Amino acid sequence: MRPTSVMILAPHPDDEFLNCTAVLSRAREITVVYATNGDFEGRAATEIRFQESVSAMRMLNLGPENMIVLGYGDRGGTKNSSFLHKLWGSGLDELFVSETADCTYGPETHPEYRYQCSQTHAPYTRRAFLDDLKSVLSQVNPQYLFLPSVLDFHWDHRCLNKLAYEALDQVNIHPVCFTFLTHYGRDRDWPNRNGPDFLMPEGFPHQIWFRRIEAPVSIEQKSRLLAQFSSQKTADGYLDAFCKRQEIYWREIRGVSL
């Protein structure tokens, strides 16, 4: 596939390279949209994580011009902590506060989307998030959209899927959608640490696993790209476990796996 207009919805900086290196390496026109700042460990992490993504993007002759920051909060990945889960389950105008902010913000070098459009910051509400996402989708009008799977164990990922399809239902665009899986079960167990290929996570639905699409990717190239994300490296080798010979996607129609 040689897409001409591609959008990747990344819950946090690094998710685009964990899952979509094959797409980033091939697409001629691409936009990465970051739902949150990845600021779970504090506001300083916003700049660090954004610059890590910029460094990796530049290795593929891409850069900040291909990146849109929505600037919402990151409070962790459990059902009780996830910021995007709180938005998903809230009323349209219920305000949420993360540990760092109650309105959108971006890296100092790259203001968030709402501020670039209107010179104002958006409140941390479901309405504001959906309005920003609908605006970005309409502006980019992607032919292909890559987004997290609703089966993902990280609730930011799972709920970004739900919020994205809610936004899509309210705009007049119809991209071909593919989902990717970043977390399933315990991160220390999956992705499998041994072998050049992804193995099915324990407990994953067999009928869905066997419908996966595999996109070839260079292990060496992916390793170099993921090396840029030093702030996210952990002793259990989680990031490096994504350095396989393929990346995995599922074709979807409005959130229903084919």
DRENTORKE-990626 format. One record per residue (C-alpha): residue in three letters; x, y, z. Coordinates in Angstrom, 3 decimals. Each point is the difference from the previous one (the first is absolute). Layout:
% residues N
NODE/ala/X/Y/Z
...
% end
This chain:
% residues 258
NODE/met/0.000/0.000/0.000
NODE/arg/1.260/3.450/-0.946
NODE/pro/-2.493/2.340/1.722
NODE/thr/-0.056/3.627/-1.094
NODE/ser/-1.754/1.442/3.054
NODE/val/0.469/-1.727/3.342
NODE/met/-0.835/0.952/3.563
NODE/ile/1.336/-1.839/3.038
NODE/leu/-1.806/0.600/3.292
NODE/ala/2.564/-0.527/2.750
NODE/pro/-1.156/0.017/3.628
NODE/his/3.494/1.063/1.117
NODE/pro/3.323/0.859/-1.665
NODE/asp/1.752/-3.281/-0.907
NODE/asp/-3.182/-1.922/-0.864
NODE/glu/0.354/1.057/-3.634
NODE/phe/3.401/-1.706/-0.244
NODE/leu/-0.871/-3.034/2.103
NODE/asn/-2.817/-0.809/-2.405
NODE/cys/0.287/1.900/-3.279
NODE/thr/3.638/0.133/-1.101
NODE/ala/-0.941/-1.872/-3.173
NODE/val/-2.605/2.650/-0.804
NODE/leu/2.244/2.935/0.931
NODE/ser/2.751/-1.413/-2.205
NODE/arg/-2.202/-0.326/-3.092
NODE/ala/-2.659/2.708/0.021
NODE/arg/0.523/3.046/-2.190
NODE/glu/-2.422/2.222/1.938
NODE/ile/-0.380/-0.722/3.700
NODE/thr/-1.224/1.698/3.147
NODE/val/0.525/-1.315/3.519
NODE/val/-2.517/1.281/2.550
NODE/tyr/0.941/-0.352/3.665
NODE/ala/-3.051/-0.153/2.258
NODE/thr/1.916/0.568/3.238
NODE/asn/3.303/1.584/0.915
NODE/gly/1.206/-3.172/1.674
NODE/asp/0.507/2.124/3.114
NODE/phe/-0.762/-2.711/2.545
NODE/glu/3.303/0.755/1.740
NODE/gly/-0.454/3.784/-0.050
NODE/arg/-0.088/2.955/-2.325
NODE/ala/3.719/-0.238/-0.837
NODE/ala/-0.706/-3.348/-1.654
NODE/thr/-2.041/1.770/-2.682
NODE/glu/3.052/1.634/-1.555
NODE/ile/2.197/-3.075/0.467
NODE/arg/-2.428/-2.407/-1.611
NODE/phe/-0.880/2.336/-2.856
NODE/gln/3.680/0.507/-0.844
NODE/glu/0.566/-3.749/0.056
NODE/ser/-2.744/-0.383/-2.602
NODE/val/1.463/2.863/-2.044
NODE/ser/3.418/-1.710/0.019
NODE/ala/-1.498/-3.244/-1.260
NODE/met/-2.131/1.772/-2.607
NODE/arg/3.037/1.804/-1.396
NODE/met/1.703/-3.337/-0.552
NODE/leu/-2.789/-0.651/-2.525
NODE/asn/0.233/3.464/-1.580
NODE/leu/-3.116/1.102/1.872
NODE/gly/-0.274/2.661/2.691
NODE/pro/-2.190/2.323/2.080
NODE/glu/-1.936/0.989/-3.113
NODE/asn/-1.386/-3.555/0.022
NODE/met/-0.968/0.132/3.689
NODE/ile/-3.126/1.341/1.723
NODE/val/-0.174/0.171/3.791
NODE/leu/-3.489/0.074/1.509
NODE/gly/1.500/0.636/3.431
NODE/tyr/-2.224/-2.012/2.356
NODE/gly/1.080/-1.655/3.234
NODE/asp/1.604/-3.358/0.768
NODE/arg/-0.892/-1.460/3.399
NODE/gly/0.925/-3.642/-0.573
NODE/gly/-1.457/-3.021/-1.714
NODE/thr/-2.340/-1.727/2.441
NODE/lys/-3.752/0.348/-0.238
NODE/asn/-0.084/2.114/3.158
NODE/ser/2.914/2.261/-0.948
NODE/ser/-0.286/0.445/-3.774
NODE/phe/-0.720/3.589/-1.013
NODE/leu/-1.603/-0.964/-3.302
NODE/his/-2.197/-2.538/1.768
NODE/lys/-1.227/2.773/2.297
NODE/leu/-0.807/2.138/-3.047
NODE/trp/-1.756/-2.895/-1.715
NODE/gly/-2.211/-0.671/3.000
NODE/ser/-0.779/3.634/0.818
NODE/gly/-2.583/2.560/-0.927
NODE/leu/0.961/2.277/-2.860
NODE/asp/1.006/2.933/2.199
NODE/glu/1.275/-1.714/3.142
NODE/leu/3.468/1.377/0.724
NODE/phe/2.861/-2.339/0.890
NODE/val/3.352/0.943/1.431
NODE/ser/3.220/-1.920/-0.516
NODE/glu/3.009/0.259/2.277
NODE/thr/1.378/2.735/-2.270
NODE/ala/-2.895/2.026/-1.446
NODE/asp/-3.724/0.536/-0.474
NODE/cys/0.256/1.218/-3.590
NODE/thr/1.945/-0.896/-3.092
NODE/tyr/3.640/0.923/-0.434
NODE/gly/2.864/-1.167/-2.170
NODE/pro/3.773/0.001/-0.082
NODE/glu/1.584/3.437/0.106
NODE/thr/1.243/-0.495/-3.545
NODE/his/-3.322/-1.320/-1.376
NODE/pro/-3.236/1.432/1.473
NODE/glu/-3.003/-2.275/0.101
NODE/tyr/-2.547/-0.063/-2.831
NODE/arg/-2.677/2.114/1.704
NODE/tyr/2.482/2.754/0.832
NODE/gln/1.398/0.019/-3.528
NODE/cys/-3.537/0.370/-1.372
NODE/ser/-1.477/2.532/2.417
NODE/gln/2.683/1.260/2.396
NODE/thr/-2.017/-1.536/2.842
NODE/his/0.376/-3.181/2.060
NODE/ala/-2.814/-2.552/0.082
NODE/pro/-1.432/-1.194/3.329
NODE/tyr/0.506/-3.642/0.844
NODE/thr/-3.518/-1.095/-0.967
NODE/arg/-1.443/-2.625/-2.290
NODE/arg/-1.599/2.691/-2.173
NODE/ala/3.325/1.788/-0.520
NODE/phe/1.810/-3.241/-0.804
NODE/leu/-2.623/-1.064/-2.529
NODE/asp/-0.072/3.469/-1.563
NODE/asp/3.794/-0.041/-0.400
NODE/leu/-0.006/-3.502/-1.428
NODE/lys/-2.827/0.763/-2.434
NODE/ser/1.799/3.126/-1.150
NODE/val/3.257/-1.866/-0.591
NODE/leu/-1.744/-2.838/-1.833
NODE/ser/-1.833/2.451/-2.247
NODE/gln/3.148/2.017/-0.651
NODE/val/2.208/-2.957/-0.879
NODE/asn/-2.782/-2.105/-1.573
NODE/pro/2.153/-3.143/0.021
NODE/gln/-0.456/-2.797/-2.449
NODE/tyr/1.361/-2.439/2.594
NODE/leu/-0.328/0.269/3.778
NODE/phe/2.085/-2.047/2.454
NODE/leu/-1.175/-0.047/3.609
NODE/pro/0.210/-2.143/3.152
NODE/ser/-2.077/-3.131/0.391
NODE/val/-3.038/-0.003/2.268
NODE/leu/1.409/-3.259/1.401
NODE/asp/3.125/1.726/1.330
NODE/phe/0.552/-0.435/3.756
NODE/his/1.160/3.629/0.375
NODE/trp/-3.151/2.051/0.512
NODE/asp/1.382/3.095/-1.736
NODE/his/0.422/-2.160/-3.100
NODE/arg/-3.353/-1.717/0.309
NODE/cys/-1.923/3.225/0.547
NODE/leu/1.819/1.904/-2.734
NODE/asn/-1.475/-2.610/-2.348
NODE/lys/-3.491/0.705/1.360
NODE/leu/0.418/3.773/-0.115
NODE/ala/1.420/-0.146/-3.529
NODE/tyr/-2.981/-1.933/-1.340
NODE/glu/-2.364/2.375/1.784
NODE/ala/1.741/2.903/-1.740
NODE/leu/-0.054/-1.779/-3.357
NODE/asp/-3.743/-0.505/0.280
NODE/gln/-0.390/3.782/0.193
NODE/val/2.125/1.003/-2.989
NODE/asn/-0.479/-0.720/-3.669
NODE/ile/3.174/-1.955/-0.657
NODE/his/0.415/-3.728/-0.445
NODE/pro/3.604/-1.178/0.367
NODE/val/1.028/-3.617/-0.214
NODE/cys/0.738/-0.868/3.631
NODE/phe/2.652/-2.307/1.416
NODE/thr/0.564/-0.680/3.693
NODE/phe/3.169/-1.023/1.825
NODE/leu/0.653/-1.713/3.341
NODE/thr/2.537/1.371/2.498
NODE/his/-0.978/-1.530/3.352
NODE/tyr/-1.616/-3.369/0.638
NODE/gly/0.316/-1.849/3.277
NODE/arg/3.104/0.937/1.965
NODE/asp/2.617/2.165/-1.730
NODE/arg/2.736/-2.239/1.386
NODE/asp/-1.482/-2.950/-1.913
NODE/trp/-1.121/1.511/-3.324
NODE/pro/1.353/0.743/-2.491
NODE/asn/1.966/-3.210/0.255
NODE/arg/3.645/0.728/0.776
NODE/asn/1.435/-2.841/-2.076
NODE/gly/-0.204/-0.539/-3.732
NODE/pro/-0.307/2.322/-3.001
NODE/asp/-3.797/-0.327/-0.331
NODE/phe/-2.970/1.017/2.124
NODE/leu/-1.733/-2.883/1.742
NODE/met/-3.661/0.117/0.921
NODE/pro/-0.453/1.428/3.507
NODE/glu/-1.356/-2.410/2.573
NODE/gly/-3.767/0.253/0.110
NODE/phe/-0.311/1.986/-3.228
NODE/pro/-3.022/-0.982/-2.157
NODE/his/1.256/-2.553/-2.529
NODE/gln/-2.436/0.991/-2.730
NODE/ile/1.211/3.600/0.140
NODE/trp/3.705/-0.877/0.176
NODE/phe/-0.213/-2.025/-3.184
NODE/arg/-1.562/2.951/-1.852
NODE/arg/3.067/2.152/0.635
NODE/ile/1.863/1.749/-2.805
NODE/glu/3.795/-0.161/0.198
NODE/ala/2.079/2.837/-1.412
NODE/pro/3.726/-0.774/-0.394
NODE/val/2.460/2.248/1.791
NODE/ser/3.769/-0.001/0.487
NODE/ile/0.939/-1.105/3.514
NODE/glu/3.214/2.011/-0.230
NODE/gln/-1.790/3.174/-1.082
NODE/lys/-2.665/-0.344/2.662
NODE/ser/2.631/-0.566/2.664
NODE/arg/1.751/3.230/-1.009
NODE/leu/-3.279/1.916/0.060
NODE/leu/-1.105/-1.326/3.388
NODE/ala/3.441/0.802/1.424
NODE/gln/-1.053/3.667/-0.200
NODE/phe/-2.557/-0.589/2.773
NODE/ser/2.456/-0.297/2.863
NODE/ser/-2.460/1.429/2.537
NODE/gln/-2.303/-2.969/-0.586
NODE/lys/2.589/-2.772/0.234
NODE/thr/-0.651/-2.475/2.814
NODE/ala/1.947/-2.901/1.451
NODE/asp/-2.545/-2.541/-1.254
NODE/gly/0.866/0.757/-3.653
NODE/tyr/-3.534/1.015/-0.917
NODE/leu/0.855/2.506/-2.754
NODE/asp/2.611/-2.229/-1.616
NODE/ala/-2.508/-2.864/-0.091
NODE/phe/-1.760/1.886/-2.812
NODE/cys/3.054/-0.432/-2.250
NODE/lys/-1.455/-2.818/-2.101
NODE/arg/0.030/-0.788/-3.710
NODE/gln/-3.560/1.226/-0.325
NODE/glu/-2.577/2.366/1.447
NODE/ile/-3.578/-1.152/0.495
NODE/tyr/-3.240/1.736/-0.932
NODE/trp/-3.682/-0.830/-0.254
NODE/arg/-2.292/1.453/-2.652
NODE/glu/-3.129/1.516/1.513
NODE/ile/-3.229/1.607/-1.083
NODE/arg/-1.244/2.496/2.610
NODE/gly/1.534/-1.998/2.828
NODE/val/-1.135/-3.466/-1.168
NODE/ser/2.849/-2.387/-0.781
NODE/leu/-0.166/-1.694/-3.400
% end
